[in-house]
Amino acid sequence: AWSDPQIDLSGAISSADESLDSRLTLHYGAGSAALSLSGERVKLDAKLTGNAYSASGDFKSVRLEALLPFAAKSLSLSGAVQANGTLSGGLPKVTVSGLDLRGEIAPIGAFSASGNASSNVTFVSTDLLVSALSGTLRASGRIGAQGSDLKLTVQGVNLEPLGVLGAVAGQLTLRGAASDPSISGTLS
């Protein structure tokens, strides 16, 4: 019978354009696991110890379209992410900084998303700009159990490729506690 097995694996990941090229290490033992990718344009460290997990990543113009060949003509990611939490649930603590995601995906076409976002057990905070469908969507502010102040601004987003006629423009503001929120604004 096995008692307290341990596994250590290492290797390399290669991609045609070299953006995902990295050294891979994986460790499992004594109720914990760790994964590491270390390359010129991708760095990722993830750990699971008991019920708690943590992960951090840094990406520099990493090409991802090969991971979604059925939908993506092109897909590039830059930015940093940190996350930690527990497997028992709840909103994890996550920070995304310097996000720059761009590409072309059917049926949306060319798009980009940039900005920063963070969350913890009590709130989600964001300052993100998405350009797609010939228009833009900006989300800035925070949503939380104790109060929210989030502004969504939509300018000229053409929904026809998604089967909806026309373009959308306007501004919405969400304020107040989660138990009694108020939404104001206009969409046209």
N, C-alpha and C positions, 0 to 999 in steps of 0.2 A: 504494500500500500504506500502511496505517495503521501508525504507529509511536508507541508510548506514548500511547494515547488516554486522555482524561480526560473524566469525566462529572460534572456538578454538577446536581442536581435540588432543587427546593424546592417546598413546597406546604403545604396544611393538611389536617388530618383533623377531621371533624365527626361527632358522634354525637347522636342524638335527645335524650339526657339531658345532653349537654354534658360528661360525665365524661371522654371520650376526646379532646375538642377539644384540638388541639395543632398546633404548627408542625412540619413535617417537612422535614429536609434530608438529602440523600444525596450522598456524594462517592465517586468511584472514580478512581484514577489511580496509576500507578507501583507496581502490586502492592499497593496498600492500599485499604481501603474504610472509610467511616465513615457511621453512621446516627445521627440525633438527632431525638428527639421532645421538644418543650418546650411544656407547657401548665400550666394552673393546678393540675390534679390528677394529671398524669402527666409524668414526666421520665425520659428514657431516652437514654443515650449508649452506642454500641457501635462498636468499632474492630477492624479486622483489618489487621495489618501483616505481610506475609509469612506465616509459619506461626503467629504469635501473635495471640491475640484478648483483648479486655477489654470488659466491659460493666458499666454501673451503672444502676440504676433506682430511682425513688422514686414510689410510688403512693399516692394518698389517696382512698379510697372510689371507686375506678374500677369502673364497672359493666361486666361482661363477658358477660352472658347473650346478647347479640346475636352473640357469636363462637361460641356453642354452641347455636344455636336448636333443635336436635333433642333436646337433653338438659336444658338448664338453664332453669328457670322464673325463677330469679334467681341472680346471682353477682356478688359485690363483693370487691374486693381492696384492701388497704392494706398498706404495709410498704416495706422497702428491700432491694435485692439488689445484690451486687457479685460479679463472676465474672471470672476470667482463666485462661488456659491456652494450650495449643497444639493445632493440628489433628492433630498426630501421635499424639494419644491420651494415656492416663493420666487419673487423676482430677484434674479442674480444681480450682482454689481457688475456693470459693463461700461467700459469707456472706449469710444471709437474716436480717434483724432486724425486729422489730416486726410479724411476719406477722399479719394478720387477714384470713382468707378465709372468707366465709360465703355461704350461698345455699341453693338447693333444686334438686336434680338427681335425675332418675328413674334407678333405682328407689329410691335411698337416702332421698330426702325432704330435709328440712331438715338442714343440717350447718354446722359451723364448725370452723376450724383456726386456732390461734394459737400464737405462740412464736418461737423463734430456732433457727437451725441453721447449721453451718459445716462445711466440708470442705477438706482439702488433699491432698497426695500420700499422706500416711501415715495420716490418720484422718478420721472423720466424727463430729461432736459435735452433740447435739440436746437441746432442751427444748421439746417440742411437745405440745399438747393438742388432740385432735380429739373433737368431740361429733357423733355421728351415730347413726342407728338406735336412738334412745332410750337411748343410753349414751355412755360416754367411753372414749378410749384415750389414755394418756399415755406418751410415749417420752422418757426422760431419761438422759443419759450419753454415752458415746463408744464407738465401734468403731474399732479400728486394728490395723495389722500387728503392732505391739509389745505390744498389750494392749487389752482391752476391759472396760468396766464399764457395761453398758446395762440399764436396767430398763424393762420394758413392763408397764403396769397397765391392765387392761381391767375396766370396770364396767358390767354390764347391757346389753351390745350385743346387740340383737335381730336375728338373722340371717334371720328369716322372709321379709322382702322380697327377699332374695337367693336364696330357694329352699332354705334350710337351716333345719331346725326348731330352735327354742329360742333362748335368749340365752346369751352367753358372759361369764364373769367370771373374774378371776384375775390372777396376777402371774408374770412370767417374768424371770429375770436371766441375762444373757449375760456371762461373764467369761473372761479368759485371752487368750492370743495367738491370732492367726488360724489358726496351724498346729495348735493344740490347745485349742479353745474348750470351755467347759463351760456347760451350760444347766440352770438349776434353777427350780423353781416349780410352780405348779398352775394348771390351767384347769378350769372346770366349766361 
